[in-house]
Amino acid sequence: MTDDAANRFSGRVLTWEDAATLAESLHVSGQVVVFTNGCFDLLHRGHVEYLQRARGLGDFLFVGLNGDESVRRLKGAGRPILPETDRAEVLAALRAVDAVVIFSGDTAERLVEALRPNVYVKGGDWQTGARRPPEAAVVESYGGRVEYIPYLPGRSTSEIIAHIRS
């Protein structure tokens, strides 16, 4: 990636404060703000399709990205494969993604409170049984809605890593 391209995509990786200010202006102008979050380590086709579908649910897609320490706590030793800055730049380069915000917690509840998306999106694997995203209660508390995008079997970073290691 050239320095010019890196700078262009870096402008889409926002601080919490800048993201909250932008989200507020989007809300005021009547745009539908969509938010999703995840680790996005070793970006693959399943991620890209998921993000494209999420973007289709509104006018502007924020992606909350788990920081490195958060990924380690959630996924274990040896993760993430790629550092948060690389993962953020790759996400920001995708046409479907309007802005990326890195967060350090294990959940994105505080970021959801700051951005107040109209639509919160998670993969269908979060819809099974008692597994419900903790962010859902925050979104529903102010009248937002939660959407689930079907999980595509066989498209998992953990499966890719296991395959590479075997």
PyMOL commands that place a pseudoatom at each C-alpha (Angstrom):
pseudoatom trace, name=CA, resn=MET, resi=1, chain=A, elem=C, hetatm=0, pos=[0.000, 0.000, 0.000]
pseudoatom trace, name=CA, resn=THR, resi=2, chain=A, elem=C, hetatm=0, pos=[1.378, 3.408, -0.888]
pseudoatom trace, name=CA, resn=ASP, resi=3, chain=A, elem=C, hetatm=0, pos=[1.730, 6.120, 1.736]
pseudoatom trace, name=CA, resn=ASP, resi=4, chain=A, elem=C, hetatm=0, pos=[-1.107, 8.041, 0.031]
pseudoatom trace, name=CA, resn=ALA, resi=5, chain=A, elem=C, hetatm=0, pos=[-3.443, 5.048, 0.267]
pseudoatom trace, name=CA, resn=ALA, resi=6, chain=A, elem=C, hetatm=0, pos=[-2.472, 4.409, 3.885]
pseudoatom trace, name=CA, resn=ASN, resi=7, chain=A, elem=C, hetatm=0, pos=[-3.221, 8.039, 4.754]
pseudoatom trace, name=CA, resn=ARG, resi=8, chain=A, elem=C, hetatm=0, pos=[-6.577, 7.898, 2.973]
pseudoatom trace, name=CA, resn=PHE, resi=9, chain=A, elem=C, hetatm=0, pos=[-7.676, 4.824, 4.929]
pseudoatom trace, name=CA, resn=SER, resi=10, chain=A, elem=C, hetatm=0, pos=[-6.219, 6.135, 8.202]
pseudoatom trace, name=CA, resn=GLY, resi=11, chain=A, elem=C, hetatm=0, pos=[-8.718, 8.985, 7.957]
pseudoatom trace, name=CA, resn=ARG, resi=12, chain=A, elem=C, hetatm=0, pos=[-11.460, 6.400, 8.373]
pseudoatom trace, name=CA, resn=VAL, resi=13, chain=A, elem=C, hetatm=0, pos=[-9.962, 5.014, 11.598]
pseudoatom trace, name=CA, resn=LEU, resi=14, chain=A, elem=C, hetatm=0, pos=[-11.473, 7.340, 14.195]
pseudoatom trace, name=CA, resn=THR, resi=15, chain=A, elem=C, hetatm=0, pos=[-11.017, 8.078, 17.869]
pseudoatom trace, name=CA, resn=TRP, resi=16, chain=A, elem=C, hetatm=0, pos=[-14.028, 7.497, 20.117]
pseudoatom trace, name=CA, resn=GLU, resi=17, chain=A, elem=C, hetatm=0, pos=[-14.545, 11.245, 20.398]
pseudoatom trace, name=CA, resn=ASP, resi=18, chain=A, elem=C, hetatm=0, pos=[-14.463, 11.835, 16.641]
pseudoatom trace, name=CA, resn=ALA, resi=19, chain=A, elem=C, hetatm=0, pos=[-16.735, 8.847, 16.038]
pseudoatom trace, name=CA, resn=ALA, resi=20, chain=A, elem=C, hetatm=0, pos=[-19.276, 10.087, 18.612]
pseudoatom trace, name=CA, resn=THR, resi=21, chain=A, elem=C, hetatm=0, pos=[-19.285, 13.570, 17.059]
pseudoatom trace, name=CA, resn=LEU, resi=22, chain=A, elem=C, hetatm=0, pos=[-19.744, 12.103, 13.587]
pseudoatom trace, name=CA, resn=ALA, resi=23, chain=A, elem=C, hetatm=0, pos=[-22.516, 9.758, 14.762]
pseudoatom trace, name=CA, resn=GLU, resi=24, chain=A, elem=C, hetatm=0, pos=[-24.379, 12.678, 16.331]
pseudoatom trace, name=CA, resn=SER, resi=25, chain=A, elem=C, hetatm=0, pos=[-24.233, 14.664, 13.087]
pseudoatom trace, name=CA, resn=LEU, resi=26, chain=A, elem=C, hetatm=0, pos=[-25.424, 11.622, 11.129]
pseudoatom trace, name=CA, resn=HIS, resi=27, chain=A, elem=C, hetatm=0, pos=[-28.369, 11.203, 13.516]
pseudoatom trace, name=CA, resn=VAL, resi=28, chain=A, elem=C, hetatm=0, pos=[-29.260, 14.906, 13.255]
pseudoatom trace, name=CA, resn=SER, resi=29, chain=A, elem=C, hetatm=0, pos=[-29.260, 14.682, 9.446]
pseudoatom trace, name=CA, resn=GLY, resi=30, chain=A, elem=C, hetatm=0, pos=[-31.642, 11.703, 9.604]
pseudoatom trace, name=CA, resn=GLN, resi=31, chain=A, elem=C, hetatm=0, pos=[-29.219, 9.052, 8.409]
pseudoatom trace, name=CA, resn=VAL, resi=32, chain=A, elem=C, hetatm=0, pos=[-29.496, 5.468, 9.634]
pseudoatom trace, name=CA, resn=VAL, resi=33, chain=A, elem=C, hetatm=0, pos=[-26.362, 4.603, 11.602]
pseudoatom trace, name=CA, resn=VAL, resi=34, chain=A, elem=C, hetatm=0, pos=[-25.329, 0.940, 11.653]
pseudoatom trace, name=CA, resn=PHE, resi=35, chain=A, elem=C, hetatm=0, pos=[-22.762, -0.543, 14.040]
pseudoatom trace, name=CA, resn=THR, resi=36, chain=A, elem=C, hetatm=0, pos=[-21.096, -3.906, 14.324]
pseudoatom trace, name=CA, resn=ASN, resi=37, chain=A, elem=C, hetatm=0, pos=[-18.034, -5.079, 16.180]
pseudoatom trace, name=CA, resn=GLY, resi=38, chain=A, elem=C, hetatm=0, pos=[-15.540, -7.901, 16.265]
pseudoatom trace, name=CA, resn=CYS, resi=39, chain=A, elem=C, hetatm=0, pos=[-11.915, -8.985, 16.245]
pseudoatom trace, name=CA, resn=PHE, resi=40, chain=A, elem=C, hetatm=0, pos=[-11.577, -9.250, 12.442]
pseudoatom trace, name=CA, resn=ASP, resi=41, chain=A, elem=C, hetatm=0, pos=[-8.244, -11.067, 12.739]
pseudoatom trace, name=CA, resn=LEU, resi=42, chain=A, elem=C, hetatm=0, pos=[-7.161, -12.493, 9.367]
pseudoatom trace, name=CA, resn=LEU, resi=43, chain=A, elem=C, hetatm=0, pos=[-9.936, -10.868, 7.371]
pseudoatom trace, name=CA, resn=HIS, resi=44, chain=A, elem=C, hetatm=0, pos=[-11.626, -13.395, 5.068]
pseudoatom trace, name=CA, resn=ARG, resi=45, chain=A, elem=C, hetatm=0, pos=[-14.540, -13.687, 2.648]
pseudoatom trace, name=CA, resn=GLY, resi=46, chain=A, elem=C, hetatm=0, pos=[-17.050, -14.367, 5.430]
pseudoatom trace, name=CA, resn=HIS, resi=47, chain=A, elem=C, hetatm=0, pos=[-16.076, -11.079, 7.094]
pseudoatom trace, name=CA, resn=VAL, resi=48, chain=A, elem=C, hetatm=0, pos=[-16.370, -9.151, 3.824]
pseudoatom trace, name=CA, resn=GLU, resi=49, chain=A, elem=C, hetatm=0, pos=[-19.813, -10.571, 3.010]
pseudoatom trace, name=CA, resn=TYR, resi=50, chain=A, elem=C, hetatm=0, pos=[-20.976, -9.908, 6.573]
pseudoatom trace, name=CA, resn=LEU, resi=51, chain=A, elem=C, hetatm=0, pos=[-19.816, -6.280, 6.434]
pseudoatom trace, name=CA, resn=GLN, resi=52, chain=A, elem=C, hetatm=0, pos=[-21.431, -5.743, 3.029]
pseudoatom trace, name=CA, resn=ARG, resi=53, chain=A, elem=C, hetatm=0, pos=[-24.748, -7.010, 4.366]
pseudoatom trace, name=CA, resn=ALA, resi=54, chain=A, elem=C, hetatm=0, pos=[-24.426, -4.887, 7.506]
pseudoatom trace, name=CA, resn=ARG, resi=55, chain=A, elem=C, hetatm=0, pos=[-23.748, -1.790, 5.388]
pseudoatom trace, name=CA, resn=GLY, resi=56, chain=A, elem=C, hetatm=0, pos=[-26.908, -2.511, 3.414]
pseudoatom trace, name=CA, resn=LEU, resi=57, chain=A, elem=C, hetatm=0, pos=[-28.995, -2.017, 6.569]
pseudoatom trace, name=CA, resn=GLY, resi=58, chain=A, elem=C, hetatm=0, pos=[-28.402, 1.731, 6.744]
pseudoatom trace, name=CA, resn=ASP, resi=59, chain=A, elem=C, hetatm=0, pos=[-26.581, 4.800, 5.512]
pseudoatom trace, name=CA, resn=PHE, resi=60, chain=A, elem=C, hetatm=0, pos=[-23.327, 4.657, 7.473]
pseudoatom trace, name=CA, resn=LEU, resi=61, chain=A, elem=C, hetatm=0, pos=[-21.444, 1.668, 8.930]
pseudoatom trace, name=CA, resn=PHE, resi=62, chain=A, elem=C, hetatm=0, pos=[-19.226, 2.018, 11.989]
pseudoatom trace, name=CA, resn=VAL, resi=63, chain=A, elem=C, hetatm=0, pos=[-17.100, -1.036, 12.807]
pseudoatom trace, name=CA, resn=GLY, resi=64, chain=A, elem=C, hetatm=0, pos=[-15.911, -1.407, 16.394]
pseudoatom trace, name=CA, resn=LEU, resi=65, chain=A, elem=C, hetatm=0, pos=[-12.626, -3.312, 16.429]
pseudoatom trace, name=CA, resn=ASN, resi=66, chain=A, elem=C, hetatm=0, pos=[-11.439, -5.212, 19.505]
pseudoatom trace, name=CA, resn=GLY, resi=67, chain=A, elem=C, hetatm=0, pos=[-7.967, -4.004, 20.466]
pseudoatom trace, name=CA, resn=ASP, resi=68, chain=A, elem=C, hetatm=0, pos=[-5.065, -6.424, 20.808]
pseudoatom trace, name=CA, resn=GLU, resi=69, chain=A, elem=C, hetatm=0, pos=[-5.396, -7.044, 24.561]
pseudoatom trace, name=CA, resn=SER, resi=70, chain=A, elem=C, hetatm=0, pos=[-9.122, -7.647, 24.198]
pseudoatom trace, name=CA, resn=VAL, resi=71, chain=A, elem=C, hetatm=0, pos=[-8.522, -10.195, 21.418]
pseudoatom trace, name=CA, resn=ARG, resi=72, chain=A, elem=C, hetatm=0, pos=[-5.952, -11.983, 23.605]
pseudoatom trace, name=CA, resn=ARG, resi=73, chain=A, elem=C, hetatm=0, pos=[-8.446, -12.227, 26.454]
pseudoatom trace, name=CA, resn=LEU, resi=74, chain=A, elem=C, hetatm=0, pos=[-11.241, -13.441, 24.172]
pseudoatom trace, name=CA, resn=LYS, resi=75, chain=A, elem=C, hetatm=0, pos=[-9.318, -15.735, 21.806]
pseudoatom trace, name=CA, resn=GLY, resi=76, chain=A, elem=C, hetatm=0, pos=[-6.323, -16.855, 23.867]
pseudoatom trace, name=CA, resn=ALA, resi=77, chain=A, elem=C, hetatm=0, pos=[-2.550, -16.860, 23.584]
pseudoatom trace, name=CA, resn=GLY, resi=78, chain=A, elem=C, hetatm=0, pos=[-1.158, -16.340, 20.125]
pseudoatom trace, name=CA, resn=ARG, resi=79, chain=A, elem=C, hetatm=0, pos=[-3.953, -14.017, 19.086]
pseudoatom trace, name=CA, resn=PRO, resi=80, chain=A, elem=C, hetatm=0, pos=[-4.382, -11.681, 17.435]
pseudoatom trace, name=CA, resn=ILE, resi=81, chain=A, elem=C, hetatm=0, pos=[-2.347, -12.747, 14.441]
pseudoatom trace, name=CA, resn=LEU, resi=82, chain=A, elem=C, hetatm=0, pos=[-2.350, -9.175, 13.119]
pseudoatom trace, name=CA, resn=PRO, resi=83, chain=A, elem=C, hetatm=0, pos=[-1.984, -6.078, 15.323]
pseudoatom trace, name=CA, resn=GLU, resi=84, chain=A, elem=C, hetatm=0, pos=[-4.950, -3.753, 15.822]
pseudoatom trace, name=CA, resn=THR, resi=85, chain=A, elem=C, hetatm=0, pos=[-3.473, -1.028, 13.622]
pseudoatom trace, name=CA, resn=ASP, resi=86, chain=A, elem=C, hetatm=0, pos=[-3.158, -3.425, 10.671]
pseudoatom trace, name=CA, resn=ARG, resi=87, chain=A, elem=C, hetatm=0, pos=[-6.631, -4.858, 11.242]
pseudoatom trace, name=CA, resn=ALA, resi=88, chain=A, elem=C, hetatm=0, pos=[-8.086, -1.343, 11.438]
pseudoatom trace, name=CA, resn=GLU, resi=89, chain=A, elem=C, hetatm=0, pos=[-6.420, -0.242, 8.194]
pseudoatom trace, name=CA, resn=VAL, resi=90, chain=A, elem=C, hetatm=0, pos=[-7.602, -3.341, 6.325]
pseudoatom trace, name=CA, resn=LEU, resi=91, chain=A, elem=C, hetatm=0, pos=[-11.180, -2.808, 7.521]
pseudoatom trace, name=CA, resn=ALA, resi=92, chain=A, elem=C, hetatm=0, pos=[-11.025, 0.892, 6.641]
pseudoatom trace, name=CA, resn=ALA, resi=93, chain=A, elem=C, hetatm=0, pos=[-9.979, -0.026, 3.102]
pseudoatom trace, name=CA, resn=LEU, resi=94, chain=A, elem=C, hetatm=0, pos=[-13.207, -1.944, 2.496]
pseudoatom trace, name=CA, resn=ARG, resi=95, chain=A, elem=C, hetatm=0, pos=[-15.869, -0.098, 0.505]
pseudoatom trace, name=CA, resn=ALA, resi=96, chain=A, elem=C, hetatm=0, pos=[-18.622, -1.296, 2.861]
pseudoatom trace, name=CA, resn=VAL, resi=97, chain=A, elem=C, hetatm=0, pos=[-16.954, 0.208, 5.945]
pseudoatom trace, name=CA, resn=ASP, resi=98, chain=A, elem=C, hetatm=0, pos=[-17.379, 3.930, 6.552]
pseudoatom trace, name=CA, resn=ALA, resi=99, chain=A, elem=C, hetatm=0, pos=[-15.421, 4.209, 9.815]
pseudoatom trace, name=CA, resn=VAL, resi=100, chain=A, elem=C, hetatm=0, pos=[-13.478, 2.010, 12.242]
pseudoatom trace, name=CA, resn=VAL, resi=101, chain=A, elem=C, hetatm=0, pos=[-13.131, 2.614, 15.987]
pseudoatom trace, name=CA, resn=ILE, resi=102, chain=A, elem=C, hetatm=0, pos=[-10.761, 0.536, 18.141]
pseudoatom trace, name=CA, resn=PHE, resi=103, chain=A, elem=C, hetatm=0, pos=[-11.999, -0.330, 21.630]
pseudoatom trace, name=CA, resn=SER, resi=104, chain=A, elem=C, hetatm=0, pos=[-10.236, -2.037, 24.519]
pseudoatom trace, name=CA, resn=GLY, resi=105, chain=A, elem=C, hetatm=0, pos=[-13.091, -3.753, 26.350]
pseudoatom trace, name=CA, resn=ASP, resi=106, chain=A, elem=C, hetatm=0, pos=[-14.262, -7.298, 25.825]
pseudoatom trace, name=CA, resn=THR, resi=107, chain=A, elem=C, hetatm=0, pos=[-17.676, -5.966, 24.775]
pseudoatom trace, name=CA, resn=ALA, resi=108, chain=A, elem=C, hetatm=0, pos=[-18.623, -2.845, 22.831]
pseudoatom trace, name=CA, resn=GLU, resi=109, chain=A, elem=C, hetatm=0, pos=[-21.364, -1.663, 25.203]
pseudoatom trace, name=CA, resn=ARG, resi=110, chain=A, elem=C, hetatm=0, pos=[-19.652, 1.640, 26.027]
pseudoatom trace, name=CA, resn=LEU, resi=111, chain=A, elem=C, hetatm=0, pos=[-18.973, 2.344, 22.360]
pseudoatom trace, name=CA, resn=VAL, resi=112, chain=A, elem=C, hetatm=0, pos=[-22.601, 1.555, 21.510]
pseudoatom trace, name=CA, resn=GLU, resi=113, chain=A, elem=C, hetatm=0, pos=[-23.671, 4.035, 24.206]
pseudoatom trace, name=CA, resn=ALA, resi=114, chain=A, elem=C, hetatm=0, pos=[-21.427, 6.677, 22.618]
pseudoatom trace, name=CA, resn=LEU, resi=115, chain=A, elem=C, hetatm=0, pos=[-22.557, 6.108, 19.017]
pseudoatom trace, name=CA, resn=ARG, resi=116, chain=A, elem=C, hetatm=0, pos=[-26.206, 5.147, 19.635]
pseudoatom trace, name=CA, resn=PRO, resi=117, chain=A, elem=C, hetatm=0, pos=[-26.609, 3.285, 16.331]
pseudoatom trace, name=CA, resn=ASN, resi=118, chain=A, elem=C, hetatm=0, pos=[-30.081, 2.833, 14.900]
pseudoatom trace, name=CA, resn=VAL, resi=119, chain=A, elem=C, hetatm=0, pos=[-29.120, -0.722, 13.961]
pseudoatom trace, name=CA, resn=TYR, resi=120, chain=A, elem=C, hetatm=0, pos=[-26.718, -3.036, 15.794]
pseudoatom trace, name=CA, resn=VAL, resi=121, chain=A, elem=C, hetatm=0, pos=[-25.567, -6.040, 13.754]
pseudoatom trace, name=CA, resn=LYS, resi=122, chain=A, elem=C, hetatm=0, pos=[-24.143, -9.388, 14.862]
pseudoatom trace, name=CA, resn=GLY, resi=123, chain=A, elem=C, hetatm=0, pos=[-23.605, -12.727, 13.171]
pseudoatom trace, name=CA, resn=GLY, resi=124, chain=A, elem=C, hetatm=0, pos=[-26.295, -15.376, 13.377]
pseudoatom trace, name=CA, resn=ASP, resi=125, chain=A, elem=C, hetatm=0, pos=[-24.070, -17.449, 15.669]
pseudoatom trace, name=CA, resn=TRP, resi=126, chain=A, elem=C, hetatm=0, pos=[-25.039, -14.941, 18.395]
pseudoatom trace, name=CA, resn=GLN, resi=127, chain=A, elem=C, hetatm=0, pos=[-28.720, -15.749, 17.933]
pseudoatom trace, name=CA, resn=THR, resi=128, chain=A, elem=C, hetatm=0, pos=[-28.582, -19.343, 19.130]
pseudoatom trace, name=CA, resn=GLY, resi=129, chain=A, elem=C, hetatm=0, pos=[-29.864, -20.443, 22.525]
pseudoatom trace, name=CA, resn=ALA, resi=130, chain=A, elem=C, hetatm=0, pos=[-29.062, -18.192, 25.459]
pseudoatom trace, name=CA, resn=ARG, resi=131, chain=A, elem=C, hetatm=0, pos=[-26.158, -16.535, 23.643]
pseudoatom trace, name=CA, resn=ARG, resi=132, chain=A, elem=C, hetatm=0, pos=[-27.206, -12.922, 23.190]
pseudoatom trace, name=CA, resn=PRO, resi=133, chain=A, elem=C, hetatm=0, pos=[-24.825, -10.033, 22.582]
pseudoatom trace, name=CA, resn=PRO, resi=134, chain=A, elem=C, hetatm=0, pos=[-24.499, -7.851, 25.687]
pseudoatom trace, name=CA, resn=GLU, resi=135, chain=A, elem=C, hetatm=0, pos=[-24.690, -4.766, 23.471]
pseudoatom trace, name=CA, resn=ALA, resi=136, chain=A, elem=C, hetatm=0, pos=[-28.259, -5.670, 22.442]
pseudoatom trace, name=CA, resn=ALA, resi=137, chain=A, elem=C, hetatm=0, pos=[-29.777, -4.443, 25.720]
pseudoatom trace, name=CA, resn=VAL, resi=138, chain=A, elem=C, hetatm=0, pos=[-28.062, -1.071, 25.309]
pseudoatom trace, name=CA, resn=VAL, resi=139, chain=A, elem=C, hetatm=0, pos=[-29.336, -0.657, 21.739]
pseudoatom trace, name=CA, resn=GLU, resi=140, chain=A, elem=C, hetatm=0, pos=[-32.870, -1.644, 22.675]
pseudoatom trace, name=CA, resn=SER, resi=141, chain=A, elem=C, hetatm=0, pos=[-32.856, 0.733, 25.688]
pseudoatom trace, name=CA, resn=TYR, resi=142, chain=A, elem=C, hetatm=0, pos=[-32.996, 3.765, 23.385]
pseudoatom trace, name=CA, resn=GLY, resi=143, chain=A, elem=C, hetatm=0, pos=[-35.209, 2.247, 20.676]
pseudoatom trace, name=CA, resn=GLY, resi=144, chain=A, elem=C, hetatm=0, pos=[-32.569, 0.889, 18.313]
pseudoatom trace, name=CA, resn=ARG, resi=145, chain=A, elem=C, hetatm=0, pos=[-32.890, -2.539, 16.761]
pseudoatom trace, name=CA, resn=VAL, resi=146, chain=A, elem=C, hetatm=0, pos=[-30.668, -5.600, 16.623]
pseudoatom trace, name=CA, resn=GLU, resi=147, chain=A, elem=C, hetatm=0, pos=[-30.220, -7.478, 13.344]
pseudoatom trace, name=CA, resn=TYR, resi=148, chain=A, elem=C, hetatm=0, pos=[-28.562, -10.856, 12.891]
pseudoatom trace, name=CA, resn=ILE, resi=149, chain=A, elem=C, hetatm=0, pos=[-26.805, -11.830, 9.678]
pseudoatom trace, name=CA, resn=PRO, resi=150, chain=A, elem=C, hetatm=0, pos=[-26.687, -15.580, 9.054]
pseudoatom trace, name=CA, resn=TYR, resi=151, chain=A, elem=C, hetatm=0, pos=[-23.379, -17.209, 9.929]
pseudoatom trace, name=CA, resn=LEU, resi=152, chain=A, elem=C, hetatm=0, pos=[-21.644, -18.851, 6.976]
pseudoatom trace, name=CA, resn=PRO, resi=153, chain=A, elem=C, hetatm=0, pos=[-20.244, -22.236, 8.069]
pseudoatom trace, name=CA, resn=GLY, resi=154, chain=A, elem=C, hetatm=0, pos=[-16.642, -22.890, 7.140]
pseudoatom trace, name=CA, resn=ARG, resi=155, chain=A, elem=C, hetatm=0, pos=[-15.684, -19.218, 7.179]
pseudoatom trace, name=CA, resn=SER, resi=156, chain=A, elem=C, hetatm=0, pos=[-13.982, -18.700, 10.507]
pseudoatom trace, name=CA, resn=THR, resi=157, chain=A, elem=C, hetatm=0, pos=[-10.633, -17.164, 11.396]
pseudoatom trace, name=CA, resn=SER, resi=158, chain=A, elem=C, hetatm=0, pos=[-10.158, -19.776, 14.130]
pseudoatom trace, name=CA, resn=GLU, resi=159, chain=A, elem=C, hetatm=0, pos=[-10.757, -22.553, 11.567]
pseudoatom trace, name=CA, resn=ILE, resi=160, chain=A, elem=C, hetatm=0, pos=[-8.297, -20.942, 9.138]
pseudoatom trace, name=CA, resn=ILE, resi=161, chain=A, elem=C, hetatm=0, pos=[-5.640, -20.685, 11.862]
pseudoatom trace, name=CA, resn=ALA, resi=162, chain=A, elem=C, hetatm=0, pos=[-6.212, -24.315, 12.905]
pseudoatom trace, name=CA, resn=HIS, resi=163, chain=A, elem=C, hetatm=0, pos=[-5.864, -25.403, 9.261]
pseudoatom trace, name=CA, resn=ILE, resi=164, chain=A, elem=C, hetatm=0, pos=[-2.603, -23.468, 8.845]
pseudoatom trace, name=CA, resn=ARG, resi=165, chain=A, elem=C, hetatm=0, pos=[-1.172, -24.930, 12.055]
pseudoatom trace, name=CA, resn=SER, resi=166, chain=A, elem=C, hetatm=0, pos=[-2.103, -28.529, 11.163]
for i in range(1, 166): cmd.bond("trace and resi %d" % i, "trace and resi %d" % (i + 1))
show_as sticks, trace
zoom trace
